[in-house]
Amino acid sequence: MTDGSSPGGASPGKGWGSDIDNRHLAMLLVPACFLLGAVSRGLVESFTVFLLPLQQDLGSDRAAIAAIYSTSSFVTGLSAPLAGRLFDRVGPRALYGLGLVLLIAGSLAASFAATAWQLQLALGLCFGFAGAALGNVPHSALLARWYRNRLSMVVAVVYASIGIGIVGVVPLAQILIEHVGWRDAYRWLGLLAVALLPLLLVLPWRRIAAGDPGLKQPRPDTAAPAVAATQEGWTLRRAAATPAFWGLFSVFFFTAIGVYAVSVQAVAYLVEIGYAPLEAASAWGFVGLLAPVGMLGFGALDSLIGRHASVALTYLLTIGSIVALWLLGLWRSPVLLVVFIIALGVTYGSRGPLVSAMAARLFAGRNLGTIYGSVALGGGIGGAVGSFLGGALHDLTGGYDAVFAVAIVSAILGATPFWTIKALGRA
């Protein structure tokens, strides 16, 4: 077993990596998934600093530009079940390779775009599917083949790549925009994806896809009671018939509406209330810097103070961050800015590792990738709704009050399933 229960031996095979034992191979997977996640999420989330330049250059309204990110989020969510199924059927190497190619193609295509609909194709479709192919659905399914006792913590580490991607790529994108323009900025950022292609050639992906031989069968004693009874294994249809599945779906859906209604426009909002573009981008970068702290911290806190208490704290902090950002428009206080950065930073994505580990325990088996991808569809749809709704409400009202109000209500709805569905409290 690779999670400390027993030593892992080397598996026979040819090529690089055939002499690495299972324990070390499992350890290599964590940074590999982390890098793929950081680059893909960093490129996708860098849209927040491209929003104003794109709006000014293309002469479109805020809703039309925000709809580009909305399309990307929707495609990511819609593609999540497909990415999970492709992972189950063709393996991680082919799926990750496709994701990197789409990131490269999307970056180059965006740099030549002259209209919003062309950006929809480049950033909406290409980045959207790449986000699913290089995202937490395949990562979680892959790590579940190699870890058991420490799965929650390992998944939290990989989820933390979202924050590192933001803090690394978003300020870099702003600097590139200021020095070479948004078109060349996309060309340079595309090189980050190119740099990861050798990773697909180096690691022994056939062995990786096979998983740890000691973890072939899920242990019924670690599963929730309803799960232990499914000896023949979970299918998507069976999972979708449970309240737990739709509870996790709802967590992703409503939380994403609340977060992305605000996050996509956060940099533009800070610029509009008086901050310099690089200052605003750096503030958002600090949100990303704190995200890994929150993901790992709340993962540990969950075992210390309990599921309900830790979840409640994450949502209270998220709502507090929105309120602080709201008040910042009325009173430009550095204290409020720090509260916004810290409160949102430590909770940004903090529910993701928890939901992923819960899904892995509830629906363990060979179809986990497909099932978790379907759960994650809620986050993609929610992100699409939230980002578009935020832009539309801004255009409709000429401000952000309605945006912040919708975000707070959505966060409350996102927390509700943890208290209304019993299986989520046991997983």
C-alpha positions in Angstrom: 0.0 0.0 0.0 1.3 3.4 -0.9 -0.1 5.5 2.0 2.0 4.2 4.7 0.2 1.0 5.6 2.7 -1.3 4.0 5.8 -1.1 1.7 5.2 -1.0 -2.0 7.3 -3.1 -4.3 8.5 -2.4 -7.8 6.3 -3.6 -10.6 7.8 -5.3 -13.6 7.9 -3.3 -16.8 10.1 -1.7 -19.4 11.2 1.9 -19.9 11.8 4.7 -17.5 10.2 4.2 -14.1 10.1 0.4 -14.2 12.6 0.3 -11.3 10.6 2.7 -9.1 8.7 1.0 -6.3 5.0 1.8 -5.8 5.5 4.0 -2.9 7.8 6.4 -4.8 5.7 6.3 -7.9 2.7 7.3 -5.8 4.7 10.2 -4.4 5.7 11.3 -8.0 2.0 11.5 -8.9 1.3 14.3 -6.5 3.7 16.9 -8.0 2.8 15.8 -11.5 -0.9 16.3 -10.9 -0.1 19.5 -9.1 1.8 21.0 -12.0 -0.9 20.1 -14.5 -3.5 21.6 -12.3 -1.5 24.8 -11.6 -0.8 25.6 -15.3 -4.3 24.8 -16.5 -6.2 26.7 -13.7 -3.7 29.5 -13.8 -4.3 30.1 -17.6 -8.1 29.8 -17.1 -8.2 32.1 -14.0 -6.0 34.7 -15.7 -9.1 35.8 -17.6 -9.9 38.1 -14.7 -7.0 40.4 -15.7 -7.9 40.1 -19.4 -11.5 41.2 -18.9 -11.0 45.0 -19.0 -8.4 45.0 -21.9 -10.7 42.7 -23.9 -13.8 44.9 -23.2 -11.9 48.0 -24.2 -10.3 46.6 -27.3 -13.3 44.7 -28.6 -15.8 47.4 -27.6 -18.2 44.9 -26.1 -20.3 45.2 -22.9 -19.3 43.5 -19.7 -21.8 40.7 -20.0 -20.5 39.7 -23.5 -17.0 39.5 -22.2 -17.9 37.8 -19.0 -19.8 35.3 -21.1 -16.5 34.0 -22.5 -15.4 32.9 -19.0 -19.0 31.7 -18.5 -18.7 29.5 -21.5 -15.3 28.1 -20.3 -16.8 27.2 -17.0 -19.8 25.7 -18.5 -17.8 23.6 -20.9 -15.5 22.5 -18.1 -18.5 21.3 -16.1 -20.2 19.8 -19.1 -17.0 18.0 -20.0 -16.3 16.7 -16.5 -18.3 13.5 -16.9 -16.7 13.0 -20.3 -13.3 13.6 -18.9 -14.0 11.1 -16.1 -15.3 8.5 -18.6 -12.2 9.1 -20.9 -10.0 8.6 -17.9 -11.7 5.4 -17.0 -11.5 4.1 -20.6 -8.3 5.5 -22.3 -6.2 6.4 -19.2 -4.6 9.5 -17.9 -1.8 9.9 -20.5 -4.1 10.4 -23.5 -6.5 12.6 -21.5 -3.7 14.9 -20.1 -2.1 15.1 -23.5 -5.3 16.2 -25.1 -5.8 18.8 -22.4 -2.3 20.3 -22.9 -2.8 20.5 -26.7 -6.1 22.3 -26.2 -4.4 24.8 -23.8 -1.7 25.5 -26.4 -4.2 25.8 -29.2 -6.6 28.0 -27.2 -3.8 30.4 -26.2 -2.6 30.8 -29.8 -6.1 31.1 -31.2 -7.0 33.8 -28.6 -4.1 35.9 -29.6 -5.5 36.2 -33.1 -9.1 36.7 -32.2 -10.9 39.9 -33.4 -14.3 39.3 -32.1 -15.9 38.0 -28.9 -17.3 34.8 -30.6 -13.8 33.9 -31.7 -12.7 34.2 -28.1 -15.6 32.0 -27.2 -14.1 29.2 -29.3 -10.5 29.7 -28.1 -11.1 30.4 -24.4 -14.5 29.0 -24.0 -14.3 25.7 -25.8 -10.6 24.9 -25.8 -9.8 26.2 -22.3 -13.1 24.8 -21.1 -12.4 21.2 -22.1 -8.7 21.5 -21.1 -9.9 22.6 -17.7 -11.8 19.3 -17.3 -9.1 17.1 -18.9 -6.3 18.6 -16.7 -8.5 19.2 -13.7 -9.5 17.6 -10.4 -11.8 14.9 -11.8 -9.0 12.9 -13.4 -6.6 13.8 -10.6 -9.0 12.6 -7.9 -9.8 9.4 -9.8 -6.1 8.7 -10.4 -5.0 9.4 -6.8 -7.8 7.2 -5.5 -6.0 4.3 -7.2 -2.9 4.9 -5.2 -4.0 6.3 -1.8 -6.5 5.3 0.8 -5.8 6.4 4.3 -4.3 9.8 3.3 -6.6 10.4 0.3 -8.2 13.5 1.7 -4.9 15.2 2.4 -3.3 14.2 -0.9 -6.4 15.4 -2.9 -6.2 18.7 -0.9 -2.5 19.1 -1.9 -3.4 18.7 -5.6 -6.5 21.0 -5.3 -4.1 23.6 -3.9 -2.6 23.9 -7.4 -5.6 26.2 -8.1 -4.2 28.8 -5.8 -0.6 28.4 -6.9 -1.7 28.7 -10.5 -3.5 32.0 -9.7 -0.7 33.5 -7.7 1.9 32.5 -10.3 0.0 33.2 -13.6 -2.4 36.1 -12.8 0.2 38.7 -11.9 2.4 37.4 -14.7 -0.4 37.9 -17.2 -1.0 41.5 -16.0 2.7 42.3 -16.4 2.7 40.8 -19.9 -0.5 42.7 -20.8 1.1 46.0 -19.7 4.3 45.4 -21.6 3.4 43.5 -24.8 -0.5 43.7 -24.9 -3.1 41.1 -24.3 -2.5 39.2 -27.6 1.2 38.6 -27.1 0.4 37.9 -23.4 -1.7 34.9 -24.5 1.1 33.7 -26.8 3.7 33.8 -24.0 1.3 32.1 -21.5 0.8 29.3 -24.0 4.4 28.3 -23.5 3.6 27.2 -20.0 1.5 24.4 -21.4 4.2 23.5 -23.9 6.7 23.2 -21.1 4.6 20.4 -19.5 4.5 18.2 -22.6 7.7 16.3 -21.7 6.0 15.2 -18.5 3.8 12.9 -20.6 6.9 11.3 -22.1 8.8 10.8 -18.9 6.5 9.1 -16.4 5.5 5.4 -16.7 1.8 6.1 -17.4 0.8 2.5 -18.0 1.9 1.5 -14.5 0.4 4.7 -13.1 -3.0 4.0 -14.8 -3.0 0.5 -13.3 -2.9 1.8 -9.8 -1.4 0.2 -6.7 -2.1 -3.6 -6.8 -2.8 -3.4 -3.0 -5.7 -1.0 -3.5 -7.7 -2.8 -6.2 -10.8 -3.3 -4.1 -12.4 -0.7 -1.9 -12.7 -1.7 1.8 -16.3 -1.8 2.8 -15.5 -0.9 6.4 -14.2 2.5 5.4 -17.3 3.4 3.3 -20.5 4.9 4.4 -23.2 2.3 5.3 -25.1 2.8 2.1 -22.0 2.3 0.1 -20.8 -0.8 1.8 -23.9 -2.6 0.6 -23.1 -2.1 -3.1 -20.8 -5.1 -3.5 -21.1 -5.2 -7.3 -19.8 -1.6 -7.6 -21.3 1.8 -8.3 -22.5 3.0 -11.7 -23.5 6.5 -12.6 -27.2 5.5 -12.7 -27.0 4.0 -9.2 -25.1 6.9 -7.8 -27.5 9.4 -9.4 -30.4 7.7 -7.5 -29.0 8.7 -4.1 -29.5 12.0 -2.2 -25.7 12.1 -1.5 -24.9 12.5 -5.2 -27.3 15.4 -5.7 -26.2 16.9 -2.4 -22.6 17.0 -3.6 -23.8 18.3 -7.0 -25.7 21.1 -5.2 -22.7 22.0 -3.1 -20.6 22.6 -6.2 -23.4 24.3 -8.1 -24.5 27.0 -5.6 -21.0 27.6 -4.2 -19.7 28.2 -7.7 -22.4 30.7 -8.5 -21.5 32.6 -5.4 -17.7 32.6 -5.9 -17.6 33.2 -9.6 -20.2 35.9 -9.7 -17.6 37.9 -7.7 -14.2 36.4 -8.7 -14.4 37.0 -12.4 -15.0 40.7 -11.9 -12.9 41.2 -8.7 -9.9 42.7 -10.5 -12.1 45.0 -12.7 -14.0 46.0 -9.5 -10.8 47.0 -7.7 -9.6 49.0 -10.7 -12.9 50.8 -11.0 -12.8 51.8 -7.3 -9.4 53.3 -7.7 -6.7 50.6 -7.5 -4.0 50.4 -10.2 -4.3 47.4 -12.5 -1.2 45.7 -11.2 -2.2 46.3 -7.6 -5.6 44.7 -8.3 -4.0 41.8 -10.0 -1.6 41.3 -7.2 -4.4 41.4 -4.7 -6.1 38.6 -6.6 -2.8 36.8 -6.7 -2.6 36.9 -2.9 -6.0 35.2 -2.9 -4.5 32.4 -4.9 -1.4 32.3 -2.6 -3.6 31.7 0.4 -5.8 29.1 -1.3 -3.4 26.2 -0.7 -3.2 27.2 3.0 -7.0 27.0 3.3 -7.4 23.7 1.4 -4.8 21.9 3.5 -5.8 23.7 6.7 -9.5 23.0 6.5 -8.8 19.4 5.4 -6.9 19.0 8.7 -9.5 21.0 10.7 -12.2 18.7 9.4 -10.8 15.9 11.4 -10.3 18.0 14.5 -13.6 19.9 15.0 -15.9 17.9 12.8 -17.5 18.2 9.3 -20.3 20.6 10.2 -18.1 23.0 12.1 -15.3 23.2 9.6 -17.8 23.6 6.6 -19.7 26.3 8.5 -16.5 28.2 9.1 -15.5 28.1 5.4 -18.8 29.5 4.3 -18.9 32.2 7.0 -15.5 33.3 5.8 -16.5 33.3 2.2 -19.6 35.4 3.0 -17.4 37.7 5.1 -15.0 38.2 2.2 -17.9 39.3 -0.1 -19.2 41.7 2.5 -15.7 43.2 2.9 -15.3 43.6 -0.9 -18.7 45.2 -1.0 -17.8 47.7 1.8 -14.5 48.4 0.1 -16.5 50.3 -2.6 -17.9 52.6 0.0 -14.8 53.0 2.2 -11.4 52.3 0.6 -9.7 50.8 3.6 -6.6 48.7 3.5 -8.1 46.7 6.4 -11.1 45.7 4.3 -8.8 44.8 1.4 -6.8 42.5 3.7 -9.9 41.0 5.2 -11.2 40.2 1.6 -7.9 38.7 0.5 -7.5 36.5 3.6 -11.1 35.4 4.0 -11.6 34.5 0.4 -8.1 33.2 0.0 -8.3 30.6 2.7 -11.7 29.4 1.5 -11.2 29.6 -2.3 -11.7 26.1 -3.4 -11.6 24.7 0.1 -14.8 22.7 -0.4 -13.3 21.0 -3.4 -11.0 18.5 -1.8 -13.6 17.7 0.8 -16.3 16.9 -1.8 -13.7 15.0 -3.9 -12.7 12.8 -0.9 -16.4 12.3 0.1 -17.3 11.2 -3.4 -14.3 8.8 -3.5 -15.5 7.2 -0.2 -19.2 7.2 -1.2 -18.8 5.9 -4.7 -15.6 3.9 -4.8 -15.0 1.7 -7.7 -14.0 1.5 -11.4 -16.5 4.2 -12.4 -15.4 6.8 -9.9 -14.1 9.0 -12.6 -17.4 9.1 -14.4 -19.4 9.6 -11.2 -17.2 12.3 -9.8 -17.1 14.0 -13.2 -20.9 14.2 -13.1 -20.8 15.6 -9.6 -18.3 18.2 -10.7 -20.7 19.2 -13.5 -22.5 21.1 -10.9 -19.5 23.3 -10.3 -19.1 24.0 -14.1 -22.7 24.9 -14.5 -22.6 27.0 -11.4 -19.5 28.8 -12.5 -21.0 29.5 -15.9 -24.2 30.9 -14.3 -22.3 32.9 -11.7 -19.9 34.5 -14.1 -22.5 35.4 -16.7 -25.1 36.5 -14.1 -22.5 38.7 -12.4 -21.7 40.5 -15.7 -25.3 40.8 -16.6 -26.3 42.2 -13.2 -23.4 44.7 -13.5 -24.7 45.9 -16.9 -28.3 46.0 -15.8 -27.8 47.9 -12.6 -24.6 49.8 -13.4 -23.0 48.6 -10.2 -22.2 45.6 -8.0 -24.7 45.6 -5.2 -26.9 43.0 -6.9 -23.9 40.9 -7.7 -22.7 40.7 -4.1 -26.3 40.0 -2.8 -26.7 37.1 -5.2 -23.2 35.8 -4.3 -24.1 35.7 -0.5 -27.4 34.0 -1.0 -25.8 31.4 -3.3 -23.1 30.7 -0.7 -25.8 30.0 1.9 -27.5 27.6 -0.5 -24.2 25.9 -1.2 -23.7 25.0 2.5 -27.2 23.7 3.0 -26.8 20.0 1.8 -24.2 19.4 4.5 -27.0 19.8 7.1 -29.9 18.3 5.2 -28.4 15.1 3.8 -27.3 12.6 6.4 -25.0 10.6 4.2 -22.7 13.7 3.7 -22.2 13.9 7.4 -20.9 10.3 7.5 -18.7 10.2 4.4 
